[in-house]
């Protein structure tokens, strides 16, 4: 029983520890119709000129990544009074595009200051897939303005990161003799591996 618990703990810890942050190179974008982008001082400015319910912005190609979360900073130019949705999506291996309906992002005048967001998209965008969940891996990341009326404006991006699982699988790294132990402190579960302590999310605890 004890050995089984250690194996389960080792698998859980390995999966968590294998996650890493990947910083997106903002200079490697592709523009969509109706958008023109420029990078300056690690901030990407995306100008858009779109009709009602048009969608335009930038797309980043991904190398078939197993993404578990995305994070970014964004703001608007502070000039647009009408509602402009800000669609941030991941495209899966079957072409399905996934965003977060709950995030309810916009790039209208009230978003003139930098805001930080992090989430994992779970909602299908424009019914581009019949799947109930994303089909990993992911091959693209997109940032689109989606105005309710004809609009010219701009949005800005910085600090775009993806949390991804590394190529080597947990099962390939862990066996019954792995030196991973599970400990409970103040009601919280931690994993100890190679003298380091990690929480359930894989973050090292000092």
C-alpha positions, 0 to 999 in steps of 0.5 A, a space after each residue: 500500500 505504501 509503495 503504491 502511494 509513493 508511485 502515485 505521488 511520484 507520478 503526480 509530482 513528475 507531471 507537475 514538475 514537468 510543466 514550464 513557462 514558455 515566453 512567446 517571442 512577440 516579434 514572430 507574429 502573423 497579421 490577419 486582414 484588417 490589422 497592422 502590428 509593430 513591436 517596440 520596447 517588448 510591447 506589441 501594438 496592434 492597429 485594427 480597422 474592422 467592420 461590425 463583428 469583424 475580427 482582426 489581430 495577430 496569430 502566433 504559430 505554436 510547435 504542437 504544444 501541450 498547453 495547460 495555461 496562458 498568461 498575458 498583459 493587455 490594454 487598449 488605446 483608451 479611445 474606443 467608446 463602443 464595445 470591442 471584444 478581445 478574443 484570445 484563443 488557442 487553436 488545437 490540432 484539429 483546427 478547433 479554436 478555444 477561448 474563455 467566455 468567462 474572461 469576458 475580455 474587451 479592449 474598449 476605452 475602459 481598458 486603457 491601463 495594463 491588465 494581467 490575465 491568466 486562464 485556460 481556454 475551454 469554450 469553442 469559438 464560433 463553433 469551429 469544432 464539434 469537440 466538447 474539449 480541445 484536442 491537444 496539442 495546440 498549433 496556434 495562439 491568437 489575439 483578435 479585436 472583435 468590434 460590435 460596430 465599424 471601428 478603428 483602434 489599437 490594442 497592446 500586448 506584453 509578457 505573453 507566456 504559456 505553461 506547457 508540459 515538457 516533451 518527456 512524459 511523466 510515465 517515462 521518468 517515474 518508476 517504483 524506485 523514484 525518490 519522491 515522497 508525499 508529505 502533509 503540512 498544515 493540511 496541505 500536500 507537498 512532494 519532496 524530490 531530490 531534496 526540493 519541496 513542491 506544492 501540488 501545482 509543481 511550484 517549488 516551496 522554499 
